[in-house]
Amino acid sequence: QVQLVESGGGLVQAGGSLRLSCAASETVITGFVMSWYRRAQGKYRELVASITNGGPTTYADSVKGRFTISTDNAKNTLHLQMNSLQPEDTAVYYCRASRLSDLMTYWGQGTQVTVSS
């Protein structure tokens, strides 16, 4: 069973940057779609970014040009570089690993990102 642990969240002023990390208990790059989701207060979870087999990436329109998803294969780690943060980015950010072979999905516990005006 894949275990995911997010880190790197915190409080930052608008315009600032944060780098989130998701450490996996086993290899999750090859054969997986790795994603970052977020859930703002009072809202449902939404997809922020994803990367498939450590290659092709997708981004929500709201974060394009500001966020970058990447993987460190050797360390079994997923990253989300977040620049030009806005108050609207405030949310709990979750790491998700979805296995391509059977679409089995695993979630991390989430890390809080708070952006102040």
Secondary structure, DSSP 8 states (H G I E B T S, - for coil): ---EEEE--EEEETT--EEEEEEESS--STTEEEEEEEE-TTS--EEEEEEETTS-EEE-TTTTTTEEEEEEGGGTEEEEEE-S--GGG-EEEEEEEEETTT--EEE---EEEEEE-
